C-alpha cells in the first residue's frame, strides 16, 4: 500500500496484496510467544489503522517489546498471524517486512558520518548516488539538521543522534514505523521536544506507527490509541482520554495516573456504602467497560484525585466534611491529602488548582467540605 512519504520518481512501491485478516493496516491475531515456561504473549490481538500512532504501554515484563519484536520478525511467534498492508508477513524475514525501526540506543554507526548513516537504509532501494544524496538532504532538512552531513555521531548531542536515527528509519519510506522506547535515554526537556517532533512527522507523512513505552505521559501525548499490556495480554485498547476516564480494569485504573480506592458494599441500585458513608452512584458507574455487576454485593470504588470537588455547593451530591492532613505543591496544582470524618484512617488524594487552593483555609486540620461527584465514581468487582 503506498504511503505519503515522498519517493524518488524511479522507485516502485508494491501495492497491497489480498489476504489481510481485517481492514486494518496492521492486523495481529492471537499471537502467542513463550520463553521456556514463561508466557510473554498470551493470545494477543490488535488492529492498527492506516496512519495511526499506537502506543504499547505497560510495566517491565508485560510483553510490549516482545510484541514489537515479533511484528518486526526479530522474534518468531509460537502461534498466531500478522498481516501488514494486506499481506501475511507472519513468517517473512525482517528485511521483507517493509518497516523502519528506531531503538532506545540509537544504533548509529560511529564510524559513518551523519549522511552515511541516513543513507544506509537506502542501499536496498534502486537509487543512484545523486538520488541518495537528494534523499539524505531532504531527511536532514526535515529533522532540522541540515549542514551536519559530514559530522560523526560522537559530535552530536543525544537528541540530535536520535533525530538522525529517526531520519535513517524514515528515509526508505517504510509502510510501518516501529519505535522501541526511542526517547527513554534522553533528558526531560529534549524528550518532550522530540515527542512533539516525532508526532508531527508521523502525522505529516501519515505513516502507521507502533511505539513501545513505559512512560504514561509520553503515551498520552503521542498516541491516537493506547494498548495497555499486563502479563502478556492487552487489558484495554482505546483512546487516551477513554483509558484515563473509563478504565476497563482495576489494573488500568491504577497504572494510569493517580487513583483513590475505597471498598464499598451495595445498598441499592443507586447507592453504595463506604464505611459510614452513603454514596449515590449513577448509571455510568455501574455500566462502565468493566463496572461491577449489581448482582455483586461488594467491590472497590475508584475516583481520580482531580475529580474530587473541593468546597462544593451546599446541595451537591455526595458532600462530606473533611480535613486537610497534608499537601504537596506540584507547580500548577496542590495535591491535598484529606481525611473524612466518617472514614477515620482512610485518606483521599485531591488535586486542586493553584488559584482554587489560594481561596481555601491555610490551617491544616481545619474542616472543609468536599464532594465525590457521581460521574467520577467507577465500581469494580
N, C-alpha and C positions, 0 to 999 in steps of 0.2 A: 504494500500500500504506500503510495507516495506520501511524503510529508512536506512541510513548508520550509524546511531548511534549504537554502539555495544550493543548487548543484551546478557544476560546470556543464556547459551545453552538451559535451560528448559523453557524459556518464549516464548509462542506462540504469533505471531503477525498476526492479522486478515488481510486477503487480501482485496483488494478493491472490492467493490460490484458494480453492474451495477446501472445505473440511473443518472449518472452525467450529468448536463446540458451542459457541454462542455468538451474539452480535458484538461482543466486547472486542476491543483491540487486543487485549491480553486476557486470556481465559485460563485459569488454573483450576483443575478438577481433582478433588480428593487425593491430594499429594500426601504420601507417607514417606518418612525418612527415619531410619533408626541407625544409631551408632552402638552396636552391641545390644545391650539390654535397655539402652536409653532411647526413648522415642522423642526425636527432635521435632518432627512434624506429624500431626495426627489428623489425617483426613482433611487437609486444608483446601478450601475452595475460595476463589477470589476472581472477580471480573473487574478489569480496569478499562475505562473508556478511552477512545482516541483523544489525545491532547490533555489527558487528566494527570494531575500530580497526586499520587497516593503515597502516604507515609505508613510504613510498618513500624509501630510503636509498641514498646514493652520493655520489661526489665531484662537484665542479662540472663541468657539461657532460655529465653522464651521461644526461640526458633526463628526470629526475624532474619538474621543474617543467613541462616541455613536456607530459608526460603528464597532469598535473593540469589544466593549462590546456585541453588537448584535451577532457578529461572535462567541464569547465565550459563548453565551447563558445566559449572565448576564442581558441582556435586551431582550425583546421579540418584534420582528418586527410586525408592523401592517399588512404588506403585503410583498410579495416577497419571494425568496427562497435562501438557502445557501447550496451548495454542497462542501464536502471536501473528498479527496481521494476516489472519486467515489460514495459517499454515501450522501443522502439527510439528512442533520443534522438540517434542519430548525426548527424543534420542539423538538429536543433531549435536555435533561437536560445537564447542563455544564459538569458533570462528565462522560458523554458518548460521548463527542466530541473529545477526544484524542488530547489535546493540552497542552502545558506548557505556563504559563503566568508570566510575570515579570512586577511589578509595580514600579512607582517612589519611593514609600515609603518603598521598600524592602520587608515589611510584614514578616520579620523573627520572629520566636517565641523567645522572650528574655530569657525565662526560659529553653530553649533547647540548647544544645551545637551545634557547627558547624556541627558535624557529624550527630546529631539527626535531625537538620534542613534539611540537604541534603537528609537524609533517609526518611523524612516524606512523600515525594511524591512517595516512593516505596511501601508504605503499601498496595496499591491496586494491586500490582503485586505479582505473585505467586513465592516468593523468600524466601529461608531460611536465617537465621541470617548470615551465612558465605558469601552467595551471596550478601546480602545487604551491608556487610562491604566491600567486594571487590569493589562493585559498587561505594560506597561512596569514597573509596580511589582513584579509577580511576578518579572520578569527581574532587576531590580536587587537584589531581596532574595536571589535565587538566587546572585548573584555577590558578595554582601556589600557592596553599595554603596547600600543604602537611605539616603535623606537627601541624595544627591548629584544629585538630579534637575535642579536649577537651575544646577549648575556647568557650566563650559565645559571642553572637553578640555585647554586650556592650564593649567587649575588642578589637574590630576590628575598623578600620577606615571605613569611609563611602564607599570608593571604595572597600575595602575588603568585607564589608557586601553585596554590590551589586553583587560581584562575587559569594558569597555563594548563594544568591537568584537566580542567573543565573544557578549555578550548580544544585540547587533544581528543577528548571524548566526543565532542560535537563535530569536529572537522569532517569526518567521513559521512556526515548526515545520517546517523543511525535512525532507525524507526523507533527505537526504545532506548531510554537512558536509565541506567541503574546507578544509584548513589548509596554507598555503604558508609554511613556516618561520616560524610565528607568534611564536616566543619568542626568536629569534636576536639581536634588538636589545636584550634585557634583560640586566641583570647576573645573575650566577650564582645568588644567593640567591633573587631574585624568579623567575627562570626555573624553578628547582627547585620552588618553591611552586606556580606555575601549571601545571607539568607534571602534578602530582597533582590540581590543581583541575579541569583540563580532562578528565583521565581519569575523575575522579569523576562529573562531569556527563554525560560521554559514556555511562558505564555506567548512570547513574541514569535517563536518558531513552532508552537503547537506540537511539541514533542511529548509523547507519552512517557511519563517518568514514575519510577518506583524508588522510594528512598527509605533506607533504614535509619532510624534514630532512636535514642533513649531519652531525648530531650523533649518534654511535653510542649514547652513554649515554641520550640522550633517546628514541631509538627503542626501546631495550631496556626502559626504564621504562614507556613509554606504550602500546606496541602489543600486540595479540594475535598478529599476524603481521607479518613484515618482508619487503619485496621489495627485495633488493639489486640495484641497477642499475649497469651499466657499459657504456659505448659504445652507449647506446640499447637495450640488452637487459636482461632480468631474469636475473641469474645464479643466484639462489636465492630462493624464496618459501617461508618456513617460520616456525615459532615462534622467538622469540628464543633460547631455550635450545638448540634444534637447530642453528640457524645458528652459534651460538658453539661448540658441542661437536662438531658434524658438518658443517663447511663443505663445500659441494658442489664448489667450485673453488678453486684457489690464490688467485685474487683475493679471494674472500670470506674465506678464512682469513687473508689478510694485511691486509684492510681492517678487519675486526672484531677489536678487541683487539690484543694483542701476540702475536708468534709467533716461535718458533725454527725455523729451516730448516736441514736438513742433507742433503747429497747422499748417495744410497745406491746400492748395487749389490745385486741379488738373489743370494742364495746358495742358497736353497731355498724351499719353500712357506711356511716358518715362520721364516725368518731372512733378514736383510739385513746387509750390511757398510756401515759408515760410517767411512771411513779405516781405522784399525787396529782399530776396534770391531766386535764382532759383536752384533747386537741381535735379540732374539726379538720376533716380531710375532704378533698374534692375528687371528682371522677378521675381526673388525670393521675392523681396519686395512686389510685387503685388499679388503673388500667394502663400503666406505662409499659415499656418494652419488656420489663421483667418484674412488673409490680406484683406484690403479694396477692394471691387469691384470697377473696374474702371468706373462703371456706377455712382458711388457716387462722388460728387464733392469736398467733404471736409472730414477731419478726423484729427487724431493725428499721428505724426511720432515719432517713438521710436528708440533710439540708446543707446547702452551701453557706459559707460564712457571710458572703456579701448579700445573701438573701434575707438575713435577719434584719428586721425593721427596728431601728433604734428611735425611741421617743415617738411612737405611732399615735394616730388619732385615738381618742378615748373610746370610740366604738369599733376599733379594729378587732378582727377575729384573732383568736389565739394570743391574746395580750396578757403579759405576765410581768410581775415585779422582779427585778434582778439587781445585782450589784457588780461593779467592776472590781475584779480581784487582781488583774494585771493588764498591761497594754504594751504593745511594741509599735514604734514608729517605723513605717516602711516607705517613707518618702511621699507618696501620693495618697496614703491612707494609714489608718491605725488599725492594728489587729488587737481587739479587746477580748479578754477572757472574762466571761460572765458566769455568775452562779445564780440560778433561780432559787427563790425561797422554797418552792415546793420540791426541788431536786438537790438537796444538800449533797455535796461531794461530787456532783456531776457538772462539769464545765462545758460551756459552749463558746466557740470562736465566732466573733462578729467582725467583719471588715467594714470600717466606717471611713468615709471620705474625710479628708483633712478639714474641709470647711464645715462639715457636719460635726466633727469632733470638737471644733472650737466653740460650738454652742452648747456642749454638754458639760456637766459638772466636772471640775478638776480634781475633786477629792475622791480618791479610791475608796471603795466600800460604800459610797453614797448610793442610795436607792435610785433606780431609774426604771422606765418602762420599756419593754421590748415586745415585738410580735413575731410569731413564726407564720408567715403567710401561707395559706393553704396551697397555693400554686407551686410553692417552693418545696413542699414536702413529698418525698418519694418513699414508698414502702417496699421492703424486700423481705422475703421469707428467709 
